[in-house]
Amino acid sequence: MHTQNQALLDALNACIAACEHCATACLQEQDVKMMARCISLDRDCADICALTARFVARGSEHAPHVMKECAELCKACGDECEKHAHMQHCKECAEACRRCEQACRQGMAA
């Protein structure tokens, strides 16, 4: 079970790291208020990814439900970060969110 889900766990953990980094970097931007939605979504996305990783790692029967929510939040976070793609941290976060969204959707289909 664990090796079967390793790619999903890797995508979730990469997304957590990217979102945490993005939120911290956004807080250093000149106009923090403009970045408020991005920061909020970064934090929410990192949290749902962490929860999803725990459900997947333990093989919870509820993992598919959590993966669905995770995919939706990764999409929302990726969409928001793409609006700020001129900032490297947002560009990298959007990419990690897209990979994680796809991994969750594939995990739900498996």
FIKOLZA-1660 file (N, C-alpha, C; in steps of 0.1 Angstrom, whole numbers, plus 5000, padded with zeros to 4 digits):
% residues 110
   i   px   py   pz ch aa at
   1 5008 4988 5000  A  M  N
   1 5000 5000 5000  A  M CA
   1 5009 5013 5000  A  M  C
   2 5019 5013 5008  A  H  N
   2 5027 5025 5010  A  H CA
   2 5035 5028 4997  A  H  C
   3 5041 5018 4991  A  T  N
   3 5048 5020 4978  A  T CA
   3 5039 5024 4967  A  T  C
   4 5027 5018 4967  A  Q  N
   4 5017 5021 4957  A  Q CA
   4 5013 5036 4957  A  Q  C
   5 5013 5042 4969  A  N  N
   5 5009 5056 4970  A  N CA
   5 5021 5066 4972  A  N  C
   6 5033 5061 4969  A  Q  N
   6 5045 5069 4971  A  Q CA
   6 5045 5082 4963  A  Q  C
   7 5041 5081 4950  A  A  N
   7 5040 5092 4941  A  A CA
   7 5030 5103 4946  A  A  C
   8 5019 5098 4951  A  L  N
   8 5009 5107 4957  A  L CA
   8 5014 5114 4970  A  L  C
   9 5021 5106 4978  A  L  N
   9 5026 5112 4990  A  L CA
   9 5037 5122 4987  A  L  C
  10 5045 5119 4977  A  D  N
  10 5056 5128 4973  A  D CA
  10 5050 5141 4968  A  D  C
  11 5039 5140 4960  A  A  N
  11 5033 5152 4955  A  A CA
  11 5026 5160 4966  A  A  C
  12 5020 5154 4975  A  L  N
  12 5014 5161 4987  A  L CA
  12 5025 5168 4995  A  L  C
  13 5036 5161 4998  A  N  N
  13 5046 5167 5006  A  N CA
  13 5053 5179 4998  A  N  C
  14 5055 5178 4985  A  A  N
  14 5060 5188 4977  A  A CA
  14 5051 5200 4977  A  A  C
  15 5038 5198 4977  A  C  N
  15 5028 5209 4977  A  C CA
  15 5028 5216 4991  A  C  C
  16 5029 5208 5001  A  I  N
  16 5030 5214 5015  A  I CA
  16 5042 5224 5015  A  I  C
  17 5053 5219 5011  A  A  N
  17 5065 5227 5012  A  A CA
  17 5064 5240 5003  A  A  C
  18 5059 5238 4991  A  A  N
  18 5057 5250 4982  A  A CA
  18 5048 5260 4987  A  A  C
  19 5036 5255 4993  A  C  N
  19 5026 5264 4998  A  C CA
  19 5032 5272 5011  A  C  C
  20 5039 5265 5019  A  E  N
  20 5044 5271 5031  A  E CA
  20 5054 5282 5027  A  E  C
  21 5063 5278 5017  A  H  N
  21 5073 5288 5013  A  H CA
  21 5066 5300 5006  A  H  C
  22 5056 5297 4998  A  C  N
  22 5049 5308 4991  A  C CA
  22 5042 5317 5001  A  C  C
  23 5035 5312 5011  A  A  N
  23 5029 5320 5021  A  A CA
  23 5039 5329 5028  A  A  C
  24 5050 5323 5032  A  T  N
  24 5061 5331 5039  A  T CA
  24 5066 5342 5030  A  T  C
  25 5069 5339 5017  A  A  N
  25 5074 5348 5008  A  A CA
  25 5064 5359 5005  A  A  C
  26 5051 5356 5004  A  C  N
  26 5041 5366 5002  A  C CA
  26 5040 5376 5014  A  C  C
  27 5043 5371 5026  A  L  N
  27 5043 5380 5037  A  L CA
  27 5054 5390 5037  A  L  C
  28 5064 5388 5028  A  Q  N
  28 5075 5397 5027  A  Q CA
  28 5073 5407 5015  A  Q  C
  29 5063 5405 5008  A  E  N
  29 5060 5414 4996  A  E CA
  29 5056 5428 5001  A  E  C
  30 5059 5437 4992  A  Q  N
  30 5056 5451 4995  A  Q CA
  30 5041 5454 4999  A  Q  C
  31 5032 5448 4991  A  D  N
  31 5018 5450 4993  A  D CA
  31 5012 5437 4998  A  D  C
  32 5014 5434 5011  A  V  N
  32 5009 5422 5017  A  V CA
  32 4994 5421 5016  A  V  C
  33 4987 5432 5017  A  K  N
  33 4972 5431 5016  A  K CA
  33 4968 5425 5002  A  K  C
  34 4975 5429 4992  A  M  N
  34 4972 5424 4978  A  M CA
  34 4974 5408 4978  A  M  C
  35 4982 5403 4986  A  M  N
  35 4985 5389 4986  A  M CA
  35 4977 5381 4997  A  M  C
  36 4967 5387 5003  A  A  N
  36 4960 5381 5014  A  A CA
  36 4953 5368 5010  A  A  C
  37 4946 5368 4998  A  R  N
  37 4939 5356 4993  A  R CA
  37 4950 5345 4990  A  R  C
  38 4961 5349 4984  A  C  N
  38 4971 5339 4981  A  C CA
  38 4976 5332 4994  A  C  C
  39 4979 5341 5004  A  I  N
  39 4984 5336 5017  A  I CA
  39 4974 5326 5023  A  I  C
  40 4962 5330 5023  A  S  N
  40 4951 5322 5029  A  S CA
  40 4950 5309 5022  A  S  C
  41 4950 5309 5009  A  L  N
  41 4949 5296 5002  A  L CA
  41 4961 5288 5003  A  L  C
  42 4973 5294 5004  A  D  N
  42 4985 5287 5006  A  D CA
  42 4984 5279 5020  A  D  C
  43 4979 5286 5030  A  R  N
  43 4978 5279 5043  A  R CA
  43 4968 5268 5043  A  R  C
  44 4956 5271 5037  A  D  N
  44 4946 5260 5036  A  D CA
  44 4951 5248 5028  A  D  C
  45 4957 5251 5017  A  C  N
  45 4962 5240 5008  A  C CA
  45 4973 5232 5016  A  C  C
  46 4982 5238 5022  A  A  N
  46 4992 5231 5030  A  A CA
  46 4986 5222 5040  A  A  C
  47 4976 5227 5047  A  D  N
  47 4969 5219 5058  A  D CA
  47 4961 5207 5052  A  D  C
  48 4954 5209 5041  A  I  N
  48 4946 5198 5036  A  I CA
  48 4956 5188 5030  A  I  C
  49 4967 5192 5024  A  C  N
  49 4977 5183 5019  A  C CA
  49 4983 5174 5030  A  C  C
  50 4985 5181 5041  A  A  N
  50 4991 5173 5053  A  A CA
  50 4981 5163 5058  A  A  C
  51 4968 5167 5059  A  L  N
  51 4958 5158 5064  A  L CA
  51 4956 5146 5054  A  L  C
  52 4956 5150 5041  A  T  N
  52 4955 5139 5030  A  T CA
  52 4966 5130 5031  A  T  C
  53 4978 5135 5033  A  A  N
  53 4990 5126 5033  A  A CA
  53 4988 5116 5045  A  A  C
  54 4983 5120 5056  A  R  N
  54 4982 5111 5068  A  R CA
  54 4971 5101 5065  A  R  C
  55 4960 5105 5058  A  F  N
  55 4949 5095 5055  A  F CA
  55 4954 5085 5045  A  F  C
  56 4962 5090 5035  A  V  N
  56 4967 5081 5025  A  V CA
  56 4977 5071 5031  A  V  C
  57 4986 5076 5039  A  A  N
  57 4997 5068 5045  A  A CA
  57 4991 5057 5053  A  A  C
  58 4980 5060 5060  A  R  N
  58 4975 5049 5069  A  R CA
  58 4964 5041 5062  A  R  C
  59 4962 5044 5049  A  G  N
  59 4952 5036 5042  A  G CA
  59 4938 5037 5046  A  G  C
  60 4935 5049 5051  A  S  N
  60 4921 5052 5056  A  S CA
  60 4911 5050 5045  A  S  C
  61 4899 5044 5048  A  E  N
  61 4888 5042 5039  A  E CA
  61 4883 5056 5035  A  E  C
  62 4886 5066 5042  A  H  N
  62 4881 5080 5039  A  H CA
  62 4890 5088 5031  A  H  C
  63 4902 5082 5027  A  A  N
  63 4912 5089 5019  A  A CA
  63 4906 5094 5006  A  A  C
  64 4898 5087 4999  A  P  N
  64 4892 5092 4986  A  P CA
  64 4884 5105 4988  A  P  C
  65 4877 5106 4999  A  H  N
  65 4869 5118 5002  A  H CA
  65 4878 5130 5004  A  H  C
  66 4889 5128 5012  A  V  N
  66 4898 5138 5015  A  V CA
  66 4906 5142 5003  A  V  C
  67 4909 5132 4995  A  M  N
  67 4917 5135 4982  A  M CA
  67 4908 5144 4973  A  M  C
  68 4895 5142 4973  A  K  N
  68 4886 5151 4965  A  K CA
  68 4887 5165 4969  A  K  C
  69 4886 5167 4982  A  E  N
  69 4887 5181 4988  A  E CA
  69 4901 5187 4985  A  E  C
  70 4911 5178 4987  A  C  N
  70 4925 5183 4985  A  C CA
  70 4927 5187 4970  A  C  C
  71 4922 5179 4961  A  A  N
  71 4923 5183 4947  A  A CA
  71 4916 5197 4944  A  A  C
  72 4904 5199 4950  A  E  N
  72 4897 5211 4948  A  E CA
  72 4905 5223 4954  A  E  C
  73 4910 5221 4965  A  L  N
  73 4918 5232 4972  A  L CA
  73 4931 5235 4964  A  L  C
  74 4938 5224 4960  A  C  N
  74 4950 5226 4952  A  C CA
  74 4947 5234 4939  A  C  C
  75 4935 5231 4933  A  K  N
  75 4932 5238 4921  A  K CA
  75 4930 5253 4924  A  K  C
  76 4922 5256 4935  A  A  N
  76 4920 5270 4939  A  A CA
  76 4933 5277 4942  A  A  C
  77 4942 5271 4949  A  C  N
  77 4954 5277 4953  A  C CA
  77 4963 5279 4940  A  C  C
  78 4963 5269 4932  A  G  N
  78 4971 5270 4919  A  G CA
  78 4966 5281 4910  A  G  C
  79 4952 5283 4910  A  D  N
  79 4946 5293 4902  A  D CA
  79 4950 5307 4907  A  D  C
  80 4950 5308 4920  A  E  N
  80 4954 5321 4927  A  E CA
  80 4969 5324 4925  A  E  C
  81 4977 5314 4927  A  C  N
  81 4991 5316 4925  A  C CA
  81 4995 5320 4911  A  C  C
  82 4988 5314 4901  A  E  N
  82 4991 5317 4887  A  E CA
  82 4988 5332 4884  A  E  C
  83 4979 5339 4892  A  K  N
  83 4977 5353 4890  A  K CA
  83 4989 5361 4894  A  K  C
  84 4998 5355 4902  A  H  N
  84 5010 5362 4906  A  H CA
  84 5023 5355 4901  A  H  C
  85 5022 5348 4890  A  A  N
  85 5033 5340 4885  A  A CA
  85 5045 5348 4881  A  A  C
  86 5044 5361 4881  A  H  N
  86 5057 5369 4879  A  H CA
  86 5066 5369 4892  A  H  C
  87 5060 5364 4903  A  M  N
  87 5068 5361 4915  A  M CA
  87 5072 5346 4915  A  M  C
  88 5085 5343 4916  A  Q  N
  88 5090 5330 4914  A  Q CA
  88 5083 5320 4924  A  Q  C
  89 5081 5325 4937  A  H  N
  89 5075 5316 4947  A  H CA
  89 5061 5313 4943  A  H  C
  90 5053 5322 4938  A  C  N
  90 5040 5319 4934  A  C CA
  90 5040 5309 4921  A  C  C
  91 5049 5312 4912  A  K  N
  91 5050 5303 4900  A  K CA
  91 5053 5288 4905  A  K  C
  92 5062 5287 4914  A  E  N
  92 5066 5273 4918  A  E CA
  92 5055 5267 4926  A  E  C
  93 5048 5275 4934  A  C  N
  93 5036 5270 4942  A  C CA
  93 5025 5265 4932  A  C  C
  94 5022 5273 4922  A  A  N
  94 5012 5270 4913  A  A CA
  94 5015 5256 4906  A  A  C
  95 5028 5254 4902  A  E  N
  95 5032 5242 4896  A  E CA
  95 5030 5230 4906  A  E  C
  96 5034 5232 4918  A  A  N
  96 5033 5221 4928  A  A CA
  96 5018 5218 4931  A  A  C
  97 5010 5228 4931  A  C  N
  97 4996 5226 4933  A  C CA
  97 4990 5218 4921  A  C  C
  98 4993 5221 4909  A  R  N
  98 4988 5214 4898  A  R CA
  98 4992 5200 4898  A  R  C
  99 5005 5197 4901  A  R  N
  99 5010 5183 4902  A  R CA
  99 5002 5175 4913  A  R  C
 100 5000 5182 4924  A  C  N
 100 4993 5176 4936  A  C CA
 100 4978 5173 4932  A  C  C
 101 4972 5183 4926  A  E  N
 101 4958 5181 4922  A  E CA
 101 4957 5169 4913  A  E  C
 102 4966 5168 4903  A  Q  N
 102 4965 5157 4894  A  Q CA
 102 4968 5143 4901  A  Q  C
 103 4977 5143 4910  A  A  N
 103 4980 5131 4918  A  A CA
 103 4968 5127 4926  A  A  C
 104 4961 5137 4932  A  C  N
 104 4949 5133 4940  A  C CA
 104 4938 5128 4931  A  C  C
 105 4936 5134 4920  A  R  N
 105 4926 5129 4911  A  R CA
 105 4929 5114 4906  A  R  C
 106 4942 5112 4903  A  Q  N
 106 4946 5098 4899  A  Q CA
 106 4944 5089 4911  A  Q  C
 107 4947 5093 4923  A  G  N
 107 4946 5085 4935  A  G CA
 107 4931 5081 4938  A  G  C
 108 4922 5090 4935  A  M  N
 108 4908 5088 4936  A  M CA
 108 4903 5077 4926  A  M  C
 109 4909 5078 4915  A  A  N
 109 4905 5068 4904  A  A CA
 109 4910 5054 4906  A  A  C
 110 4921 5053 4914  A  A  N
 110 4927 5040 4915  A  A CA
 110 4919 5031 4924  A  A  C
% end
